[in-house]
Amino acid sequence: MIRRRGAARRMAAAGLAAAISAAMLWSAGFAWFLRASWAEAAPPPRADGIVALTGGAGRVETALRLLADGRARLLLVSGVGGAAEFSELARRAGVDPHLAGRVTLGRAAASTRGNAAEAAEWARGNAIHSLIVVTAGYHMPRALAELGRTLPDVTLHAVPVQPPGFRDGSQVALLRFLASEYTKYLAAELGLSGLGPHGTVLPDQASSLERHG
């Protein structure tokens, strides 16, 4: 009886130690994720292509301006919803509508994993060996994880977009949202993102934290 109690205590202590270690690792990773999410974008080098992952303010506009500035020869806007047309996107970004011949509007993706699959097919069809990735700062780690899996031989250059007013409002709600994004990133790194449900709502569109203009 005494031996069983001692073994139970040792197992409980080992379980507690493992839980504490896991929590510390998660917290350290989350701190890195926060720094990555709020990093400012540096001007990217010239690349073969650009991919903009839709779902929040400023992403498509940023990508179109990079294309107009000659940072790449082609652009994929992945996850375009509804009946959006290039002329409207060009008007909002303030770029020449004649860029249409260099832009592909991808309408198949409904998730970050879908974005990566769509980008991989487009890259293979257009001899893309280097790619500028444009998405929200908090979404960038997960996007790079998924794109790195589908495009292992393509060099990726991150251009994170900081949504206007993203840090405004409730800090508790913001941290909860970022913790959820970090958990999704970990799932993507572990290759588990394909196990979740596949809806028709694009990632981040449902989040009030990024509905600005």
C-alpha positions in Angstrom: 0.0 0.0 0.0 2.8 2.4 1.0 4.7 1.5 -2.2 1.6 2.2 -4.3 1.1 5.6 -2.7 4.8 6.5 -3.3 4.5 5.5 -6.9 1.4 7.6 -7.3 3.1 10.6 -5.8 6.1 10.2 -8.1 3.8 10.0 -11.1 1.8 13.0 -10.0 5.1 15.0 -9.5 6.4 13.9 -12.9 3.1 14.9 -14.5 3.1 18.3 -12.8 6.8 18.9 -13.9 5.9 18.0 -17.5 2.9 20.4 -17.4 5.0 23.2 -16.0 7.7 22.6 -18.6 5.1 22.6 -21.4 3.6 25.9 -20.1 7.1 27.5 -20.0 7.9 26.4 -23.5 4.5 27.7 -24.8 5.0 31.0 -23.0 8.5 31.4 -24.4 7.2 30.6 -27.9 4.3 33.0 -27.5 6.7 35.8 -26.5 8.7 35.2 -29.8 5.3 35.1 -31.7 4.3 38.5 -30.3 7.6 40.1 -31.4 7.2 38.5 -34.9 3.6 39.7 -35.1 4.5 43.3 -34.5 7.7 43.4 -36.6 7.9 46.2 -39.1 8.3 45.2 -42.8 11.7 45.9 -44.4 11.8 46.5 -48.1 12.0 43.1 -49.7 14.6 42.1 -52.4 13.4 41.6 -56.0 11.7 38.3 -56.4 10.0 36.2 -59.1 6.6 36.7 -57.6 4.4 38.0 -54.9 1.5 36.3 -53.1 -1.0 38.2 -51.0 -3.1 36.2 -48.6 -6.5 37.9 -48.4 -8.5 38.3 -45.2 -7.6 41.7 -43.7 -7.0 45.3 -44.4 -4.0 46.5 -46.4 -2.7 43.1 -47.7 -3.8 43.3 -51.3 -3.0 47.1 -51.5 0.5 46.5 -50.2 1.1 43.6 -52.7 -0.1 45.7 -55.6 2.2 48.6 -54.7 5.1 46.2 -54.5 4.2 44.9 -58.0 3.9 48.4 -59.3 7.3 49.3 -57.8 8.9 46.5 -59.8 9.7 44.2 -56.8 8.4 41.2 -58.8 7.0 40.3 -62.2 3.9 38.5 -61.1 1.3 38.6 -58.3 -1.1 36.0 -57.0 -4.0 37.3 -54.8 -5.0 34.1 -53.0 -8.4 33.5 -51.5 -10.4 36.2 -53.4 -14.0 36.1 -52.3 -17.2 37.1 -53.9 -17.2 38.9 -57.2 -14.2 41.1 -56.6 -12.5 42.3 -59.8 -9.0 43.6 -60.4 -10.2 47.1 -61.4 -11.6 47.6 -58.0 -8.5 46.3 -56.2 -6.3 48.6 -58.4 -8.5 51.6 -57.6 -8.2 51.0 -53.9 -4.5 50.6 -54.1 -4.0 53.6 -56.3 -2.1 51.6 -59.0 -2.3 51.4 -62.8 -5.2 49.1 -63.9 -3.0 47.9 -66.8 -1.1 45.7 -64.3 -4.0 43.3 -64.7 -2.0 41.1 -67.1 0.5 40.4 -64.3 -2.0 39.6 -61.6 -3.9 36.3 -60.9 -6.9 36.4 -58.7 -7.1 33.0 -57.0 -10.6 32.1 -55.8 -10.1 28.5 -54.6 -8.5 29.0 -51.2 -10.7 29.1 -48.1 -7.9 28.7 -45.4 -4.2 29.3 -44.9 -3.5 25.7 -45.9 -5.6 26.4 -49.1 -3.6 29.5 -49.7 -0.4 27.5 -49.7 -1.8 24.9 -52.1 -3.1 27.6 -54.4 0.3 29.4 -54.3 2.2 26.2 -55.0 0.2 25.4 -58.1 0.6 29.0 -59.4 4.3 29.0 -58.6 5.0 25.8 -60.5 3.0 27.1 -63.5 5.0 30.4 -63.6 8.6 29.2 -62.8 8.6 31.0 -59.4 11.8 30.4 -57.4 11.5 33.3 -55.0 8.4 34.7 -53.5 7.4 37.8 -51.5 4.7 36.9 -49.0 2.2 39.6 -47.9 -0.2 39.0 -45.0 -0.9 40.4 -41.5 2.0 40.3 -39.1 0.3 37.9 -36.7 -0.6 35.6 -39.6 2.9 35.6 -41.2 4.4 32.8 -39.1 1.6 30.4 -39.9 1.6 31.5 -43.6 5.3 30.8 -43.9 4.9 27.4 -42.2 2.3 26.4 -44.7 4.0 27.9 -47.7 7.3 26.4 -46.7 5.7 22.9 -46.8 4.2 23.3 -50.2 7.1 25.3 -51.7 10.2 23.8 -50.2 12.5 24.9 -53.0 11.2 28.5 -53.2 12.8 31.3 -51.2 10.3 33.2 -49.2 10.5 36.9 -48.2 8.1 38.1 -45.6 6.4 41.5 -45.8 4.1 41.7 -42.8 1.2 44.2 -42.8 0.2 45.9 -39.6 -3.6 46.4 -39.8 -4.6 50.0 -38.8 -5.9 50.2 -35.2 -4.9 46.5 -34.5 -3.6 47.4 -31.0 -6.6 49.6 -30.2 -9.4 48.4 -27.9 -9.3 45.7 -25.3 -5.8 44.3 -24.6 -7.3 41.2 -23.1 -9.2 40.5 -26.4 -6.1 41.2 -28.4 -4.0 38.8 -26.4 -6.7 36.1 -26.6 -6.8 36.5 -30.3 -3.0 36.3 -30.7 -2.9 33.3 -28.4 -5.4 31.6 -30.7 -3.2 32.5 -33.7 -0.1 31.2 -32.0 -1.9 27.9 -31.4 -2.9 27.7 -35.0 0.8 28.4 -36.0 2.0 25.5 -33.8 -0.6 23.2 -35.5 0.7 24.3 -38.9 4.3 23.7 -37.9 3.4 20.2 -36.7 1.5 19.5 -40.0 -1.9 19.3 -38.1 -3.7 22.1 -39.8 -5.3 19.8 -42.3 -7.2 18.0 -39.5 -9.5 21.0 -38.8 -12.8 21.7 -40.5 -12.7 23.4 -43.8 -15.2 26.2 -44.0 -15.9 28.8 -46.7 -15.0 31.8 -44.6 -11.5 33.1 -45.3 -9.1 33.2 -42.3 -9.3 36.4 -40.3 -12.4 37.8 -42.1 -14.6 36.9 -39.1 -12.3 38.7 -36.7 -13.4 42.1 -35.6 -9.8 42.8 -34.6 -9.0 43.3 -38.3 -12.1 45.0 -39.7 -10.7 48.4 -40.5 -11.6 50.2 -43.8 
